Amino acid sequence: MNARVPALSPASRRSRTREVFSLLGRRALVGVPATAGITAAVFWLASLAPFNPLAQYLGTQYEHATPAQREALAVQLGLNDAWYAIWGRWIGSVVRGDWGTSRVFGQPVAQVLTERLPYTALLVGLGLLVAIALSVLLAVGAARRPGSLIDAVALGLVHLAQAIPPFVLGLVAIAVFAIGLGLPAGGASSGGLDPTIGGLALHLVLPVGVLAVTLLPWLVLNLRASMLEALESDAVLAARGRGLGEFTVLRTHVLPVALLPFITVLGSRLGELVTGALLVEAVFSWPGLASATVSSATAGDFPLLAAVTALTCAAVFAGSALADACYLVLDPRVSDV
C-alpha cells in the first residue's frame, strides 16, 4: 500500500475540476428540494404543537382581548389558515428575497438571523478548531503506541465524552469552572454591557471547551483508525528503512494520508456539530440561534422557525458537499464520492 498521495497532471486537474463541479451540482439538486421539504415538515409539526401562537404573540394582552379581537387578529396574521397555505406563502416570499417577520421578536427574520448568526458561527468555528487540534494530539499519541497507557487514556476520555450528553457536560463545567473558579457561566458580556473582544474571549472559554469535548469522540476514533492503517503501509516501512526520523515519517507519510478521510468525516457529522452547538448555547445562554429557535418553536413563529431550519439544513448539505469536493481535489485516487 502506498501512503503517498500521487500528483495530478494538468489534464487530470482539468478532469478533476469538472468532477468537483459535477459533484456540487448533483448535491445542490438534492439539497435544495430536500431543504424545502424539511421546512414543509416544520410548518406541519408546528401546526400540531399544543401552543397557542396568538397567546404567545399578544403576551399579557391576550387575556384582555375580546374573542372578536382575537379572531380578527388571528385572521390578519393568517393563523387560522392550513399549514400548507402558510408554508406556500412563506416559500413564495423567500423566493422574492423576503424571509418574513418574526412575531416573537417583532423584527424581520433576516435581521434576527443577522444579529444572532455571527455568535453561533463564532462558537461553532472555535469549537471545531479546538476539537480538531485536540483530536490530532490525542489520535497521534494513541496511534503511535496502540495498547499503551496513552492509548488507553485517550480512548477512555473519548468514550467518556461520548457517554455524557452535551447539556450535562455543560452543567458540570458550570459547577466546576464557573462556580469553583469564577469563569463566566453564561452570556456574551457581563452586567448588560456591550460585548468586547476580551469579554467575548472570556465568555467563550466554557461553551467552546464543552462543544469541543462533545466533538472529540468521532474525530479521535476516526483519525486514530486512519493513522493505524497508514502506519502499517509499505511507504512508512520504507521511509523508516531509509532512516527517516519518526516526526518526519508522521509529518510526510502518515498525517497527509490519515487526514483525507478525516475531512469527509467533518462534513458528514456537521449536523451533529450544529445540534451540539445549539444545546451548548442553551446551557450557557449564548446569544446565538438556540434561544431564537426555542422561542419560535414555542410561539408557533413559522417564518423564524422555518428560516433557522432551512439555514441549518443548507449548512449541513453544503458542508457535506464541500468536504467530499475537498476529498476529490486532495486525493487523486478517488474518482467518485
Sequence and secondary structure as in RCSB ss.txt:
>XXXX:A:sequence
MNARVPALSPASRRSRTREVFSLLGRRALVGVPATAGITAAVFWLASLAPFNPLAQYLGTQYEHATPAQREALAV
QLGLNDAWYAIWGRWIGSVVRGDWGTSRVFGQPVAQVLTERLPYTALLVGLGLLVAIALSVLLAVGAARRPGSLI
DAVALGLVHLAQAIPPFVLGLVAIAVFAIGLGLPAGGASSGGLDPTIGGLALHLVLPVGVLAVTLLPWLVLNLRA
SMLEALESDAVLAARGRGLGEFTVLRTHVLPVALLPFITVLGSRLGELVTGALLVEAVFSWPGLASATVSSATAG
DFPLLAAVTALTCAAVFAGSALADACYLVLDPRVSDV
>XXXX:A:secstr
   S     HHHHHHHHHHHHHHHHHHHHHHHHHHHHHHHHHHHHHHHSS  HHHHHHGGGGTTS HHHHHHHHH
HHTTTS HHHHHHHHHHHHHTT   EETTTTEEHHHHHHHHHHHHHHHHHHHHHHHHHHHHHHHHHHHHSTTSHH
HHHHHHHHHHHHHS HHHHHHHHIIIIIITT    SSSSSTT    HHHHHHHHHHHHHHHHHHHHHHHHHHHHH
HHHHHHTSHHHHHHHHTT  HHHHIIIIIHHHHHHHHHHHHHHTHHHHHHHHHHHHHHHT SSHHHHHHHHHHHT
 HHHHHHHHHHHHHHHHHHHHHHHHHHHHH TT    
